[in-house]
């Protein structure tokens, strides 16, 4: 089996940008969903369902914020990898320049 591991720095940076866009686009949608669930929990506060909705909102809020941060971290990692390969290529070029 042959593995093609040749990914350009441009592709890495484009992928990082796509992830950044995903995080930005998801932010208002997720905020609205969590706000609606929190409002529902408040509305149903006198019943046992209210406490469950509030708990679900808290749990989902934590999970979704973690997911957004993980996406953002991966985007930063893709940019770091692209930058690192640029530096490595420059170092290799400088070593072989005098040959």
Secondary structure by P-SEA (a helix, b strand, c coil): ccccccccaaaaaaaaaaaaaaaaaaaaaaaaaaaaaaaaaaaacccaaaaaaaaaaaaaaaaaaaaaaaaaaaaaaaaaaaaaaaaaaaaaaaaaccc
